[in-house]
Amino acid sequence: MTGALVPALPLALGLPFLAWLVYLRTDRADWIDVAWAFSLGGLAVLYAWTGQGDPWRRLVLGAAGGAWGFRLGLHLALRVAGSAREDGRYAHLRALWGPRPHLPFLGFFLLQGVLNLVLSLPFLLGASDPAPGIPGWTWAGLALALAGVAGEWTADAQLKAFKAAAGPGQVCRRGLWGWSRHPNYFFEWLTWAGFAVAAQGAPLAVAAFLAPALMFLLLTRVTGIPPTEAQALRSRGEAYRAYQAAVSAFLPLPPFREPRP
């Protein structure tokens, strides 16, 4: 497994660095989201190619991780390319970092690559398991991951349809967005929980659960919900505060009848 990390480093850090170069040219920092997805999916494919475990299991895990990264990366690339304005989260970082944000953004971009090395653990561990065949854990985990991808795709489609018809300051409560303020984040986490389950088998495979644990931390405490909701409050104000009082932040739940104390 240690040897597999050597070729992984250029991929994990190279794409974020390329996104930083694109940022310097276009003044759009949100390209890092695209690089993050393609880098992580690429790591899954790389581990499948270089791993020493069962070849069929490597193929299945690599295809699943690569397909995840390609779908999300393409979705994000189309969103960034189709928007005239930079994502509000990055605009807010610019305001915090002052008139010279280039180096802080470089550190932020490269950090995404370092985090990808942890998030890719399910694929590294699964591709390194010498046990022959594809265990039931892998099929169960991939089924869970597929449910996560389907849920995230549904949430994205519902939000896109809402934005196409909504007026300024409105808050989406369609479908899954009426049960969770961030169903896309929840299903993203569910996908990674599925990948961690899919890697189980070898004694060290329990370390694969570091990936969904880190994903949960990032989504709920760092780069996901906090900056997204701060931007929503700036742009939607009281309408979004009412939404916060009525709808669960992460786990999909029936809407609250009364505001939480």
N, C-alpha and C positions, 0 to 999 in steps of 0.2 A: 504493500500500500504506500510506503514511503516513496518508492521509486515512481509511482504514478503521479505524485504531487509535483515532480520536477517539470514534466511537460504541461501540467495544469496551470502553473504560475503564469506563463505568458498569456494564456487564454483568459485566466481570471482577471489579470491586471491590464492586459493589452487592450481589450475592448473598452473598458472604462477610460483608459488613457486616450484612445481614439475618440471617444465621445467628448472628452475634454477639448481635444483639438477642434472638433466640430463646433463645440460651444464657443471657442475663441473666434471662429470665423462667422458664426451665425448669431451669436449672443443669445442662444437658447440652451439653458442648462437642462431642460427636461429631456434631452436626448440620452441622458444617463439612464433613464428608465428603460429605454430600448436596449441599450448596451447591457444593462443588468440582466434582462430576460434572455437575450441571445447568448450571453456569456454562461449563464447557469445551465441553459439547455445544452450548450456546447460541451460543458464539462461532463454532463451525463453521457454524451456520445463518445467523448474522449476516453472515459473510464471503461466503457463497453469495448472500445477498440484495444486498449492497452491492458485490461484486466487479465488476471490469471484464473478466474473462476470458470464455472460451467459456461460454455459458449452460448447455449440457448438462453440461459438466464440473463447473461450479459446483453444479448441481442434484445430481449424483451424490455429490460430496464432502460437500456440506451435509447430504444425507439420511443418508449413512453416519455422519458425526460426530454429527449430532443423534440418530440412533437409538442410537449408543453411549452418549451422555450420558443419554438417557432411560432406557435399560435399567439402567445402573449406578446412576443417581440413584434410581430407583424401588426397586431392590434394597436400597440402603443405607437409604433412608427407611423401608422396611418393617422392616429389621433394627433400626434405632434405635428406632422406635416400638414394636416388639414386645419390646424388652428393658427390664427394670426398672432395670438398672444401666448406668451410663456405661461406654463402652469403657475398658479398663484403661490404655491408652496415655495418655488424657487425665487420668485419675485420677492417674497418675504425674506428669504435668506440674503438676497442682495441688500435689502434695507438694513439688515442686522450687521452685515459685514462691511458696509461702507463703500467708498469709491473704488477700492481695489480688491474685488472679490475673486480674482483669478486663482491665486494660490489656495485660498480656502476651498474653492470649488475643486481644485485638483485633489486636495486631501480628501474631500468628501467623495469624489468619484472613485478614487483608488480604494477607499474604505469599502465601497460596495463590492469590489473584487475580492477583498479579504473575507468579507462576510459570505461571499459565494462559496468559498472553500469549505466553510462549515455547512452551509445549506446543501451542498452537493454530497455530503457524507452518505446518504442512503444509496446513491449510485456507486460511490467508491467501495463501500462495504459489500453491497450486493454483488458487484463485479469481481470482488476478491474472494468470495466464498468458494472453497474448492469442492463442496458437496455436489454430487452429480444431480442433474435434473432441475426442474423448476418446482419449488415447494408450494404447498397451498398458501403459505403466508404471502408469497409474491402475487398470486392471483387475487387473493382477498384485498391486499393493499392496493393493487392497481384498480380494482373495482371501486374502492373508496376514493382513490384519486380521480377516477373518471367521473364519479358523482360530484366531486368538487369542481372539476373543470366545467361540467354541464351547468352547475349552479352559478358559477362565475360568469359563464357565457350568457345565461339567462338574465342575470342582474345587469350586465353590461348592455344587453339589447333593450331591456326595459328602461334603463336610464337614457340611452340614446334616443328612443322613441319619445320619451318625456321632453328632453331638451329640444327636440325638433318642433314641439308644439307649445312649449311653456313660455310664459312671459317673464320679464325681469323680476327677480326676487322670489320666485316660486320654488317650492321644495318638493322633490319627487317622493311620492308615497305609493307609487304603483307597485303592485305585486310584492316581490321580496323586499322592496324598500319600505313597505308598510310594516314589516316585521323586524327589520334590522336597518340601522342607519348606514351600515357598511356591509351589505351582504357579499359584495365582491371580495372584501378582505376576509370575511369568515370562510368563504368557499376556497379562497387561496390557501388559507391555513389548513383546511380540511384536505386539500390536495397534497400538501406536504406531510400531513399525518399519514395519509395513504402511502406515500412513497417510503416513509419510515417503516411502516408495517411490511411493505413489499421487500425490504432489505433483510428481514429477520431470518435467522437460521444459524449462523455462526455465533459463537459466544460473544464476540466483540460487537455484534450487530446492534446491540442495545444502544450503542453510541449514536445510531442513526436518529434516535429521538431527540438529539440535540438540535436537529434541523427544524422540526416543527416548534420546538420550544423557543428557538431563536426567532423563527418567523412570527410566533405569537407576540414575543416581546417587541419586535420591530413594528408590527402592525398596530398594536394596541398602546404602545408607550413611546415610540420614537418617530419613525418616518411615516407612519400610516395615519391613524385616527387623530392624534393631537394636531399636526399641522393642517390636515384636511378640514377638521372642524373649526380651527381658528380662522381659516380662510372663508369657510361657509358663514361664520358669524359676522365677519367683516362685510361680506357681500349680501347676505340675506337677513341679518339682524334678528328681530323678534320672531319672524316666521321660522327661523331655524331653531331658536330657543324653545319654541312650542314643540317643534319636532323632537328635540332632545328630551323633553319632558314626557313625551308620549311613546317613544319607540326605543327599543333596546339598542345599545351602541354596537354590539358585536354579534352575540348569539341570537339567531332568529327566534323571536318570541311573539305571542299575540300582543298587539298594542296595549299599553297601559291605559286604564280608564281614568285614573287620576294621576296628576304629576307626582313623581317620587319625592319624598321629603329631602 
